[in-house]
Amino acid sequence: MSVFYGRNAAQVNLYGVNSVSTTGGTILNQGNDADGGYFIQFQHDLAGCGGADSGVYIELKDTTANWTWISCRFQLSGSAACWSFSNNVGLGNYGAAVGVSGTANLLAYDPASGDRLSNGYLSYEDAQFASHNPTYACDNDANNFMRYNTGIFRRFTMTRRRNVGAGLAGMHHGRSCNSSGGGSVTIIDQIRIW
């Protein structure tokens, strides 16, 4: 256990992962890192925009801990005009695998309820991108943090509330109208629950 946002938080390892669902991409690597926490490295192979999207969903077990909050770090390379992070708004569940909800059974993002973004680098936490909804976008605007600067690595930590009673939950990221292949990678790590 560690203290995270003032609460005792459990680091999720491989044992705590119930399943991983992907669409339109390749798992390059996954397992426990040097600190014992689960990570996954996913390559986006499909570009969407009228065709199939790409995305990855990590669903956690309930046996790990009785949890209502989740936090993880996203590290992103490549570009995407359209993207989502466990989106609860009607549009934009990009790359959700068949039979998997793009919402990942999390409540709608609400900073007033404690959801937050932190430790960002070229993410929508930064002022130039702050006008976008933090869970999805689909445009070519200059302030879309995933659209331009394709050679720059982006990262941030997202903290969300679980929709308790809706079933198993986790984190999802998907893309459409995006670059694909070796330079288009999502890494999800530092997953903690409490």
Secondary structure, DSSP 8 states (H G I E B T S, - for coil): -EEETTEEEEE--GGGEEEEEEESEEEEEEEE-TTS-EEEEEEE----SSS--EEEEEEE-SSS---SEEEEEEEE-S-EEEEEES--SSS--TT--TT--TTTTB----GGGT-EEEEEESSTTSGGGTTS-TTEEE---TT-TTTS-TTS-EEEEEEEEB-TTS---EEEEEEEEE--STT-EEEEEEEEE-
